[in-house]
Structure formats: C-alpha cells, structure tokens
Amino acid sequence: MTFSVYVEAGQSNQPNCVKISFGAAVRAVELHQNIGKTNHKLWPNCVAASFICCMEGKIMKKKVAVIMGSDSDLPVVKGAIGTLKSFGIPVEVHVMSAHRTPEQACAFARVARKNGFGAIIAAAGKAAHLAGVLAAHTALPVIGIPIKSSTLDGLDALLATVQMPKGIPVATVAIDGADN
C-alpha cells in the first residue's frame, strides 16, 4: 500500500502540510510508540493526519470507510478490508449506491470527516459513479475500486472511475484491485 497522505503538523490554526507515504507514516508511528514521547522530531506538535493522529500524548487512528455500490461487490472488497486491518486501521463497511441511494451516499460523504473518517474507498461496477459522487461531497481522499462485471470486463467501471473532472479527484486502483 503506497499512496500518500497529508500530515498536518504545526502550531495552532496554521498547520504545515507535508506529503509522506502511508508506509512512512506507519513506521513513524511505530517509532513514536517505541519512544513514547509526543514531541519527537518525527511528530512535532502533531495536530492531525489523514489516518494517524497524535493528540495529547496519544496516538489515534482515523477510520476508513469502505463503501460498495452493491453487496455483490463484497468478494472483491474483502481485499481492501484485509489490507487495512493488517495495518491496524479501523474499517467501516457500507453499501450505498450513486444511483439507487444517492441522497444517502452524499449525506455520508458530507459528514465523513466529522464522523472520524480519514479516507473513503468506493467500489462499484458498470457505470461506477460512486467514487465520483462521494468525492464531490467531501475533501477527504477518495480511492475508487472499479469492479469487473460481465459488461466490458470492468473497462466501463475503470473509465467511469478514472475520468473525473478537475476539482473532483479520485485515486483509482486496477480493476478488482482492492488489495492495493
């Protein structure tokens, strides 16, 4: 798992954003736990992170939402759930559709950060608008998993997930590439 997260480190209301790899963040937290000091050079005055936070001397992990357009996507999505759990990242799994339950999906995305999420993973097949709809309603990172269906072997889902307009970013893994 080698995507990037943003760690906001700094004083008061003016954080400095530093882009680091997820693996580096995990290693830094492990080192931090071994040292047991909040103000170690790797985490000076750590205010927040997309997945990992140090607050008042404690290390807290933000949870990741894994959202499927249909419960039939679960066999593929299990790969993402397993990878996140292997890193000790709390996961919540939901079924919401950009087409069948759009209001529910939009409402979830709007309050995801407030509800303790650090990122959203969205899996959908065919038209695959779920990741884009969620990204349009949150500033959290959204990762799309295009699901292979009988139609076009998942190419339709891949293109629907990758071809996002400017300002609505969705990181995308390979077709059925949930393990990544």
KENUVEX-830026 format. One line per 3 residues: number of its first residue (from 1); their letters; for each residue z, y, x of C-alpha. Coordinates in Angstrom, 3 decimals. Example, Ala and Ser with C-alpha at 12.3 -4.5 7.8 and 13.67 -1.06 7.14 Angstrom:
1 = as = 7.800 -4.500 12.300  7.140 -1.060 13.670
END
This chain:
1 = mtf = 0.000 0.000 0.000  -1.197 3.042 1.950  -1.645 6.035 -0.318
4 = svy = 0.028 9.352 0.269  2.954 11.039 -1.404  4.261 14.555 -1.110
7 = vea = 7.757 15.128 0.139  9.216 18.489 -0.719  11.677 19.439 1.988
10 = gqs = 13.155 22.882 2.363  15.758 25.342 1.236  16.441 26.377 -2.377
13 = nqp = 13.405 27.024 -4.567  10.808 27.268 -1.795  10.039 23.719 -0.629
16 = ncv = 7.516 22.912 2.072  5.162 20.085 1.140  4.378 17.502 3.793
19 = kis = 1.892 14.716 3.206  3.087 11.326 4.502  2.088 7.726 3.885
22 = fga = 4.119 5.693 1.455  4.928 3.178 4.205  6.241 6.001 6.410
25 = avr = 8.421 7.214 3.548  9.869 3.735 3.063  10.550 3.385 6.811
28 = ave = 12.155 6.838 6.896  14.425 5.928 4.010  15.393 2.653 5.683
31 = lhq = 16.219 4.565 8.875  18.087 7.145 6.824  20.160 4.423 5.166
34 = nig = 20.997 2.892 8.551  22.089 6.238 9.990  23.939 7.251 6.832
37 = ktn = 23.510 10.984 7.340  21.838 13.258 4.786  20.710 15.887 7.286
40 = hkl = 18.925 13.557 9.702  15.789 15.126 11.236  13.522 12.933 9.089
43 = wpn = 15.047 14.241 5.853  16.382 17.780 6.438  17.673 19.271 3.197
46 = cva = 15.528 16.861 1.222  15.063 18.266 -2.275  12.618 15.838 -3.888
49 = asf = 9.865 13.322 -3.225  7.245 11.693 -5.407  9.021 8.349 -5.103
52 = icc = 12.099 8.796 -2.959  14.788 11.474 -3.190  17.861 12.288 -1.181
55 = meg = 20.312 14.246 -3.270  23.945 14.948 -2.460  24.023 12.291 0.243
58 = kim = 22.472 9.551 -1.922  19.009 8.090 -1.795  17.468 7.717 -5.240
61 = kkk = 14.144 6.159 -6.145  11.886 7.578 -8.805  10.397 5.020 -11.128
64 = vav = 6.707 4.298 -11.570  5.081 3.961 -14.985  2.537 1.170 -15.250
67 = img = 0.517 1.752 -18.394  -2.068 -0.674 -19.767  -4.671 0.136 -22.360
70 = sds = -4.149 -3.326 -23.851  -1.648 -6.136 -23.361  -4.600 -8.301 -22.330
73 = dlp = -4.608 -6.311 -19.037  -1.230 -7.773 -18.024  -2.568 -10.660 -15.880
76 = vvk = -4.267 -8.104 -13.589  -1.477 -5.510 -13.747  1.105 -8.075 -12.593
79 = gai = -0.217 -7.499 -9.065  0.798 -3.823 -9.133  4.173 -4.625 -10.663
82 = gtl = 4.839 -7.206 -7.952  3.846 -4.844 -5.152  6.075 -2.065 -6.472
85 = ksf = 9.013 -4.436 -6.916  8.523 -5.734 -3.358  9.181 -2.161 -2.172
88 = gip = 12.219 -1.914 -4.438  10.568 0.700 -6.656  11.741 0.680 -10.285
91 = vev = 8.886 -0.002 -12.714  8.472 0.579 -16.449  5.538 -1.123 -18.144
94 = hvm = 3.992 0.247 -21.354  0.928 -0.408 -23.496  -0.827 2.789 -24.635
97 = sah = -4.461 3.431 -25.332  -6.542 6.538 -24.752  -8.468 5.582 -27.882
100 = rtp = -6.048 3.759 -30.200  -2.841 5.713 -29.421  -3.968 8.945 -27.722
103 = eqa = -1.054 11.056 -29.007  1.472 8.570 -27.640  -0.276 8.471 -24.234
106 = caf = -0.464 12.271 -23.960  3.166 12.715 -25.020  4.298 10.154 -22.450
109 = arv = 2.405 11.901 -19.633  3.720 15.349 -20.564  7.368 14.309 -20.121
112 = ark = 6.953 11.642 -17.425  8.323 13.787 -14.581  11.281 14.922 -16.687
115 = ngf = 11.962 11.264 -17.530  12.282 10.344 -13.846  8.815 9.057 -13.005
118 = gai = 7.229 9.769 -9.631  3.762 8.385 -10.403  1.720 6.743 -13.134
121 = iaa = -0.525 3.713 -12.709  -3.033 3.298 -15.536  -5.038 0.131 -16.108
124 = agk = -7.932 -0.006 -18.548  -11.244 -1.741 -19.022  -14.612 -0.862 -20.532
127 = aah = -14.603 2.892 -21.336  -11.377 3.188 -19.254  -10.374 6.736 -20.200
130 = lag = -6.630 6.050 -19.961  -6.046 7.281 -16.385  -8.000 10.493 -17.025
133 = vla = -6.197 11.226 -20.286  -2.817 10.749 -18.597  -3.853 12.865 -15.581
136 = aht = -4.926 15.669 -17.906  -1.355 15.915 -19.213  0.745 15.620 -16.035
139 = alp = 0.921 16.928 -12.483  2.206 13.537 -11.282  -0.083 11.342 -9.171
142 = vig = -2.141 9.010 -11.365  -3.677 5.839 -9.949  -6.344 4.103 -12.001
145 = ipi = -6.974 0.365 -12.069  -10.396 -0.416 -13.543  -10.163 -3.765 -15.349
148 = kss = -13.079 -6.205 -15.286  -14.317 -7.136 -18.720  -17.248 -9.134 -19.976
151 = tld = -19.231 -5.911 -20.116  -20.908 -4.974 -16.804  -18.279 -6.886 -14.751
154 = gld = -15.974 -3.854 -14.707  -18.514 -1.374 -13.332  -18.220 0.655 -16.542
157 = all = -14.433 0.854 -16.104  -14.777 1.757 -12.431  -17.183 4.620 -13.127
160 = atv = -15.090 5.911 -16.044  -12.004 5.981 -13.805  -13.630 7.423 -10.680
163 = qmp = -15.823 10.138 -12.263  -13.129 12.685 -13.087  -13.829 16.394 -13.459
166 = kgi = -12.484 18.926 -10.980  -8.772 19.550 -11.538  -8.041 16.158 -13.123
169 = pva = -7.596 13.891 -10.068  -7.226 10.139 -10.447  -6.907 7.929 -7.371
172 = tva = -8.703 4.655 -8.043  -8.383 1.148 -6.640  -11.047 -1.567 -6.779
175 = idg = -11.986 -3.374 -9.975  -8.993 -5.633 -10.749  -7.432 -4.300 -7.518
178 = adn = -3.916 -3.914 -8.915  -2.285 -5.398 -5.800  -3.349 -2.292 -3.903
END
